[in-house]
Amino acid sequence: MSEREALRGLLRHAQDTRPEDLPGMAMAAARELGATGMVLYLVDHEQRELLPMADAEPLSIEGTMAGRAFSLMRPCVDSGGARAWVPLLNGVERLGVAEVVAPAPVPEHTVAALVECCAVLAEMLVSRSNYSDTAEIVRRREPMRLAAEMLRAQLPPLTYSTGSAIISGILEPAYDVGGDAFDYAVNGNTAHLALFDAVGHGSSGGMRAVMLAGLALAAYRNARRAGMDLIETYHHIDTAVREHDRRGLITGVLAELDQRTGRMRVISAGHPSGMVIRCGKVVTVLPTPTALPVTLGDQRPPVVIEEALEPGDNVLFYTDGITEARSVEGEPFGVDRLVDFTVRALADGLPLPETARRLVHAILAYQDNRLQDDATLLLVRWAGPPAATGPV
């Protein structure tokens, strides 16, 4: 009954809840389950720390039980059993963790109830954040530049899973982006994917690049929602950007994944090629370019390439800010090093969003956390055809 009452207590007030109310609601739910209390932590934009919504100290993701629960996306209980860390998940999108303190070791059935309560809290956090800045303010460790504010407002959640496909993106630097952007959507059996890199970075150049990237994102969604195919979508984006800024230039990748068959169709518009990783090695480097960059699309028709994926394959798309990153000594990161880092990150068998996080942090560490350009990647895993649902 206490488990049911804990959920009822959360749902009873869900309609009129503000983000500021969630720490108190979490505390009440914990007490219904026999715990002393619960504290909610949200991940910062750089995904390095977990920042409290209530009065508590920030926690590092690296080397802590809280970080382990966040990274592995599963509850972790300390050796004494009276303190548990439960991830805050909206689907497979990682929002943070909840710290639960109990007067005695937490039994397994209570941990399961805590997971259910945290799922409800995460859902309320996402929905209420559409109407409030509270959670967004908590997540910031430093001021957000205007260009970054504009662009991040247009990006989709970092991670989404259909069960058949998992999509995970990440963009750095978190607080001062240039013209990189990514987007995705899943409509029926088709997963739509896009990565853009608008020319320009830093102050006025960055603002122009962000406006171009924002226009490309809007044109991409407009074409997608109008039912255009991949070639029509490329031309639609190209025309929209050219009419706004004839001298603007955007490289990009447009892709469609058929979740039933694993067939992926790709247009690479002057952009670095993606790669397919299978069983711990790169089996395909996708051809590039198959089209001219956006605003030059009227000069040559695009070509769509096709790649047949196998269940368990990972596809990595990235911007040149990753491969052109330089160490303190001036040595470029390069494609070979990217392949090595990616294969090793995937070999750890971690959840895909954690793989993406560790990969981009390794790239940042290589250049002493001082990016010369945006570093953006999009990881896609095809698990296999969707499971059959309903009567056969």
Disulfide bonds with the S-S distance in Angstrom:
none
